[in-house]
Amino acid sequence: MRNTTRLIALLSLAGFAALSQAQTATPRIDQREANQQARINEGVATGELTHKETRHLEKQQAKIHRAEHQAKADGVVTPAERARLTRMQNKASQSIEKDKTNGRVAG
């Protein structure tokens, strides 16, 4: 009987931990962040991005990362917070594309 009670308690704790993690999980945002960073790195490697452009794009990425961290701070990423992060990433994606194709090259 005692073992059954312990098992139920452990399973409850494990379920709670999984639920807590699911509420703050942002796999799409994290993947998109990684993809954008890769695009920036590619632009630097090919010379498509100048130092100034790279610095600006890196600041944008840092701002998104901070916003994501803030959204996760209370243990729940709300739909409004996810939408805000998505809008920020959309803007950053446009900036990356614009800067990579503007014809300026690193010196």
LOSE-591926 format. One line per 8 residues: number of its first residue (from 0); their letters; for each residue x, y, z of C-alpha. Coordinates in steps of 0.05 Angstrom, whole numbers, always signed. Example, Ala and Ser with C-alpha at 12.3 -4.5 7.8 and 13.67 -1.06 7.14 Angstrom:
REM residues 2
0) AS) +246,-90,+156  +273,-21,+143
This chain:
REM residues 107
0) MRNTTRLI) +0,+0,+0  +56,+48,+19  +92,+34,-46  +30,+49,-86  +22,+116,-52  +95,+133,-65  +88,+113,-138  +26,+157,-147
8) ALLSLAGF) +62,+215,-113  +123,+207,-158  +80,+202,-221  +42,+264,-200  +106,+303,-190  +133,+279,-257  +68,+300,-291  +70,+368,-259
16) AALSQAQT) +142,+378,-281  +125,+359,-352  +64,+405,-353  +106,+462,-326  +158,+451,-380  +105,+447,-435  +77,+515,-415  +145,+549,-424
24) ATPRIDQR) +168,+507,-484  +180,+549,-546  +208,+499,-597  +186,+539,-659  +214,+603,-632  +279,+569,-612  +286,+536,-681  +272,+600,-717
32) EANQQARI) +322,+636,-673  +375,+584,-692  +357,+590,-766  +363,+666,-764  +430,+662,-729  +455,+614,-782  +432,+663,-837  +471,+719,-802
40) NEGVATGE) +533,+675,-796  +528,+657,-869  +523,+730,-888  +585,+746,-848  +623,+687,-878  +605,+707,-950  +617,+781,-938  +544,+798,-953
48) LTHKETRH) +539,+833,-886  +581,+891,-864  +605,+898,-792  +553,+951,-778  +496,+908,-807  +520,+848,-768  +522,+887,-704  +451,+912,-715
56) LEKQQAKI) +425,+842,-731  +459,+813,-670  +427,+866,-626  +359,+847,-655  +372,+774,-639  +393,+792,-568  +329,+832,-559  +287,+773,-582
64) HRAEHQAK) +325,+727,-535  +313,+774,-476  +239,+779,-493  +234,+703,-495  +270,+698,-428  +221,+749,-398  +161,+712,-426  +185,+647,-394
72) ADGVVTPA) +201,+680,-327  +132,+669,-296  +129,+597,-320  +77,+607,-375  +87,+634,-445  +19,+663,-463  -9,+665,-534  +1,+741,-534
80) ERARLTRM) +74,+732,-514  +84,+680,-569  +52,+727,-619  +98,+784,-598  +159,+739,-605  +135,+717,-674  +126,+790,-696  +196,+806,-670
88) QNKASQSI) +224,+747,-709  +187,+767,-772  +217,+836,-768  +286,+808,-755  +279,+760,-814  +261,+818,-860  +322,+857,-834  +368,+798,-848
96) EKDKTNGR) +342,+790,-919  +346,+865,-933  +417,+871,-906  +442,+809,-942  +415,+831,-1010  +429,+906,-1008  +493,+901,-1048  +539,+925,-992
104) VAG) +598,+880,-978  +644,+874,-920  +711,+907,-931
